[in-house]
Amino acid sequence: MRFASIAFVFGVLTACSFEAATAQLAAPFGELVARSDGHFHRFQLEVTIRGKDAREHFERVDQAYIAKLFKQLDGNRDGALNESEARKAPAPRLDTDLQTSANANVAFNFRVMDEDGDGTASAEELRSYYDFFKSSDYQVVVRDQTAGIESIALTDFLDANRDRKLSIAELAAARDLLKLDLDGNDVIDGDEFRSASETVRPEFVARTNHSAGPLQFTGKRRIGGVADFRLVVDFPANARMPTLKVIALPTGDSAVITMGAKGEAFMLLDDTRLRIRALPDPARLHEQYKNSMLKEYAAAMQSGRVRNTDQLGELLRERFRAIDSTGDEVLSVNELESYVNQLIPQQIEHSASKIQVTASSTGTSLFDVLDTNRDSRLAVRELQAAAVIAKRIDTNGDGVIQETEVPRSVEITIRRTSMPIPYQVGIPDPGPPWFARMDRNRDGDLSAAEFLGGLGLFRRADKDGDGLIDLAEAMLIEAAND
């Protein structure tokens, strides 16, 4: 069957191992549905946090956060919030654009919080107030993200025998394209490809196999029906990579499934190639907030006091009223330390109590297939993996990639939502902060030249010996030091 259009309706998923199963299904977190001409491929999704049901975990986290917040706001310790104390509460945020972290704050209205009209707000009323504005516990972001370099003809550079076909052997030599890297940053961008050839032919793209238009995506909480596949995701403790089991159900449809060695899965549904991967939480987020807020405090310190009228840094300015538990318009170091040690950890965990799925339609060219991190460049790892990827899409197994074998590409990433990293714009980088800082060319890997820990440590960290430290290997370092 050829997909005329595929719509993905989903909750949550991610990547790590495949198994056939007949086990009884647990209550799903949500569903992923691939739709084409009235035919549905259903994926039942289960999500756990540290081995516990995700929704139960989110409920416990929500209760713990509200309890800590109430205690922080209740300055006179009378077990209720008066209007002045309640005004210190962080404004509820309406999630409007998860990709850009653009959110709308809700104006405070004490009468809305004080449901029984007794002039105070109880802990239950505080929680009810936030619950009113709370969005779903999973969110779907849909993007049509193409490489934008359709004019790059990789066959001009890889087709050694000029037969307009690419053999596995020719693709195995893709790393030799690094000779085109004019600026020496270990990635090849469109300008570097174009500068290597005055005349560039149209890209090597899939043709006759594609009867469908561009992929279309929608997100819904739950679709009923018998599942074909089961996706089981666990987000473990900090400094660990998420895991996934892909289980083909005996009553379901069949599909070509390949499990990657680095926590990702590949599925070929007709002529559409799905790459599924999970991203870890940002590591050491509490440490980053604590250090940043203490630095802001030290910078604002005058005569041993930090007042609300001072030129405060962004983090203290946004949280001043909540940190000032006595309401005297002065922050003591004890108030600040209590806040960063007691409430910030709860805020971080509370912000991670949703699952975010991003689905990206990533084009139909060979460049799109090889550009796995979707940055419109080809990096060392992507060039090294060219032959492996080619074997996955060589549907007839003849060792040659025909134009009709290049599939459409769809990438699905899964992560827990997160508080923004201090002073960083956009979606937080997953994994350890040192990994993001060292990755100077932003290709998602550390070369020996980028790594600042010495060659001996680099070689120990590079578990697979491919000359690069990837996110999974960085998480192993982080876990060892946790």
N, C-alpha and C positions, 0 to 999 in steps of 0.2 A: 504494500500500500504506500502511496506517496502522500506526504502531508500537503494539503492545500493551504492550510494555515494552522499554526500551532499556538494554542493559548495555554499558558501555565498559570494554574490557580493553586496557590500554595500557602502553607504555613511555614515550615522550617526544615532544613536538611543540611548535610555536610559529608565528610569523606574519610574512609580508612580500611574497610575489609568487606569481602563478599561471601555470602553463604546461602545455600538453598535451605528452606525451612518449611516445616509443617506445624510449627509451634502456634499455640493459640495467641491471637493478637491482643495486646494490651490497649487500653483506651488511647486513641491517637491525640497528639497535640494539634494536628491539622492535616490537611491533604495538599498534595501537589497533583494537578491534573493537566496532562498534555492533550489538547483537543484538536481533532482534524476531521472535517466532513462528518460531524456527528459521532465519530468514534473517539472514545476516551481511553487514555492510559492513566490509571490512577496510582499514585504513590501515597501510601499511608505513612505519616510522619510521627515519630515519637521523640520527645526531647526530655533529657534529664540534665540536672545540674548537680554535679558531684554525686551522680548515681541516684538522685532523688527526683521524683516527678517534678517537672519544671513549674507547673502551675501551683503546686503545693509549696515549692520553694519560694516562688514569687510572693505568695500570700504571707509566708513567714517573714520574708524580708520586708514587706510592706508594713506589717505590724511592728516589727522591731524598729524600723526607721521612724514611724510616727511616734512610738513611745519615747525614743531618744530625742526627737525634735520637740515633743511636748515638754519634756523635762528641761531642755535647753531654754525654751521660751518662758517657762513658768518661773520668773525671777523671784517672786515672793514666796514660792513653794507652798501655795495654798491649795494646790490640786486643781486649779481652774485658771483659764486665761482671761484676763480682762482685755478690753479693746486695745489698750496700749501694748500689752504683751503680744496679743494676736497679730498686730500689725508688723511684728518682726518676722513673721513666718515668710519663708521664700514663696514668691508668687507661683501659682500653678502654671505649668507651661503646656501650651498646645503644640504638639508635634506637627509642624507644617511642612518641613523639608529636611528630611534626615540626611540627605547627601551634602547639604551646605550648612547644617546645624542652625538653620534659620527657624527660630521658634517664636511664638507669640506669647507674651506674658499676660495674665489675667489681672485686671484691676482689683484691688482688695475691697471687699465689702463685708464688714463684720456682721451685719444683719443676716447675710447668707450663711455665715459660719455658725452663728448663734441660733440654731434651729428652734430651740424651745423658748427663745426670747427672754431668758432670765438674766441677761446682761453679762454672761460669761460663756466661755467655750470649754467644753470638756474634751478629754482625749478622744472620745468617740466622735464628737462633733468635728474635731480637727481632721480626723481620718475621713469622715463622711464628706467634708469639704474638698479634700484632695481627690477622693474617689469620684466625685461628680465630674471632675475635669480629666480623669484618667482615661487614656486611650487604650486600645487593644494591646494584649500582651505579645502580639507579634505584628510586625509591620513589613510591608512589601514595597520595595523600590524597583521600578522598571526603567530600564534605559536602552535606547537604541544606540549602541556604541560601536562604530566601525573604526577601523584603523586610520582611515583618511589618507591612505597612500596607495590608492588603487593603481597609480601609474607606475609603481615599482614592479618590474618584471623580474622576479627571482630566477626565472628560467634563464635569463640572459647571463646570470652569474653562476648558476649551478648545473646547467645542461651541458656537460663537458663534450658529449658527442653530437650535440646540436640536432637531436632527433625530435625535439619538442615534447619529450617525455622526461620524467625525472625518476631515475632508479633509486632504490634504497642506498646503493653504494654512492651515488652522486650526492644524495642528501646527507650521507655520513660525513662528507667533506665540507659541510656547511660552515664549520668553525673557521675554515680558511677565509671566509668573508671578512674576518677581522682585519685583514689587510686594507680594507676600505675605511677603517676607523681613523679618520684624519686627526681628531683631537685627542686620541689616546685615552678615552674614558671607558673603554670596553663595551660600548654600545654603538650600534650603527643606526643613524636616523635617516630620514628621507633625503635630506640634502647630501649626505655622504653617498647614498646609493646613486643619486642622480649625477653627482659630480664624476662618478666612475664611468659613466656612459653618456655620450652625446645623444644617442638615439635609444630610447627605451620603448620597447613594444608593450602593447596592452598586457595587463597582468594575467597570469595563469589562473583561471577561475573555473569553478564548476559550471557546467552548462546544461546538457540535456537531462541530467538527473533531477533538475530543480523545476518542478511544475508549480511550486508554491511561491507566494509572495513573501514579503518580510514577515518575520515572526511577530506575533502580537501577544502581549502578556496582560493578564489581569490578576488581581489578588483578592481572595475571599477567605473567610474564616473556615468554612467547612462545606464540602460537597459530598452528598451521600453516594453510596455505590460500593460495589465489591472492589477491593484493592488488587492491583497487579503486582506491586512491589511494596516493600516495607523498608523505610529508612529510619534507622535508630541513631540518634545523636546524643552524645554526652559532652557537656562542657565541664571539665574537671576543675580542681583547685588551681589557683594562680600559678603561673609558670609551667603550665602543662598544655600540650596541644589538644584540641578537641578531637573526638573520635567518632567514627561512623561505621555502622554495619548496613550493608545493602542486602536485603533478603528477597529473593524471588519467590513469590507465593505460588503454590502448585496450581491454583485455579486461574492464575493471571496470564498476561501476555508475555512473550519472550522478547529479549533484547540483548544486544551485545554489550557486556559490561566488562570493563577493565579497571582494576584497582591500581592506583599509582603507589609508589613507595614512599611518597612524601605527604601522606594525608590528603589525598584527592582521589576522586573517582571519575571515570569516563563512561558514558553510555551513548550508544549509537541507536537512535530511534529513526529508522528509515534513513533519510539523508541528512539528519540533524545530529550533530555531535554535541553532547552535553558534557561540560566540565564542571564538576561539583567540588567545592572545597570549603573548609571551615577555617575561620580566623580566630586566634586566641585573643583574650582580653589584653588591653595595654598593661604591661607589667609595671610594678612599683608606682602605681598611680597615687596611692596615699602618700608615699614618700615624696613624690614630686609636689603634691599640694602642700604638704607640711613644710618642706624646705622653701618653697616659693612664698608662702604666707609669712614665715618667720623672717625671710629676707625683706619683705615689704614692711614688716613691723619694725625691724632694725633701722631701715632707711627713714621711716617716719618718726622715729623716737626723738622727742624733745623734752628735756627735763624729766626723763623717766616716765613720760605719759604720751599716749597716742590718742589724739582727739578726733572727733568726727569732722572737724574743720580743717584738719591737716590735708596736705596733698598726698592722699593715700594711693597705693597701688590698686590695680583693678580688682584683685581677689578680696582684699580687705574692704574696699569701698562697697562692693556688692553685698558683703556679709556683715558689715559693721554692726547693724542693729541686732542681728541674731547673736553675734559673738558677745556683745555688751549685755551680759546677763543681769547686771545690776541696774541698767538704765541710766547711768550717770554720765553718758556721752564720753566716757574714757575707757580705753581698752587696756587692761592689765595683761602682763605676760601670762598670768595664771588663767585668765579668761580665754586667751588665745590658745594656750596649750590644751586646755580642757576641750575646746571646740574642735581642734584639729585631731586630737586623740580619740574623742568620743563620737562626734557627729560626722566628721568627714568620712571615716570608714563606712558608716551606715549609708551616707549619701552615695558613695561610690557603688556599693552593692545594690542600693535601690535603683540607681540609674541603669544598672545592668539587668534589671528584671523584665526585660523585653527581648525578643528575638527579632533581629532584622535580617531579611533576605533581600539580596540584590540580584536581579536577573538582567543580564546584558546580552543583547543580540549583537554578535561581533563580526558579522560579515561572511563573505563566501570565497575570499581569495586565499591562496597558499600563505601569503603574508599574514592574514588574519589567523590562520590555523597555528602558525608558528609563534605569533606574538601573544604568548599566553598571559602576560600580565597587562595587556591592553594599553600600553603606553606609546604605541605607534613607533616603536623602535625594536630592534633585535639585539638582545644582550647575549653574553657568553653562554649562559645556561640554555637559552632558547635555541641557539645555534647547535650546541652540543646535543640537544634532545631532538633535533630534526629527524634523524633516522628512526628513532623510537616512535615519534608521532606518526611518521609516514607508514610504519608497519600497522598502526592502529587503523588508519584510513584506507589501507590497501585491501579493499573488500574482496577482490578476487584472488589475492595471495600470489600474484605473479611477480612481485618484487619491483613493480613499476607503478608509479602514480600517474594515472590518466587524469585528464581535465575533469572527466565526469565523476571521479572519485573524491574530489575535494569537497567536503561536506560544509553545510552551514554550521556555524559555531555559536553556541550559547554557553555563557558562563554564569554559574550561580554561586554566589558566596554567601555564607551564613556567619553571623557574629552576634554576640550580645551587644546591646546598645551600651554606650559608655558616656560618662562625663567627659567634657573636653579636656585635653591635656593643657595645663597652664601655658598661656601665651602661644598656643598653637591654633591656627585657623583651620577649619575643616574637620573631617572625620579623623579621629585619633588613629595613629599608626598602631597596628597590632604588635604585641611582643615587647621585648625590652627596649627602653629608651636609647640605650647605647647602640643597639642594632640600627635604629633609624638614623642616629647621628653619624655613625661611621659610613653608612651607605651613601656615599657622596654622589654617585651617578643615578641613584634612585631606581635601581633595577631589581631590588628585592633580594639581592645577594651581597655578600662581602667577599671581595677578592683579597689575596694576601697583601696587596698594596693598600687596600682600604682598612684592613684590620689593624688595630693599634696595640694588640696584645702580644706581639712578638711571633716569630715564625713557629717556634715550638708549640705554643698554645694554639696557633691557627691549625697546625696539622692534627693536633689532638681533637680539636673541635670539628674538623672536617671529617665526619664519621665515614662518609662514603668515598672519600678520597678523590672527589671530582674537581678539587682546586677551588671550591667555593663554600662559604658557610651560608646556608639558607635559613629561613625562619625557624624551621623545625629544629635544626642543629643549634641555633641561638637559644631556643627555649630549653634545650638540654643543659646549656651552660647556666642559664638563669635558674633552672630547677636545682642544679648542684650547689648554687650559691644562696638559695632561698632559705 
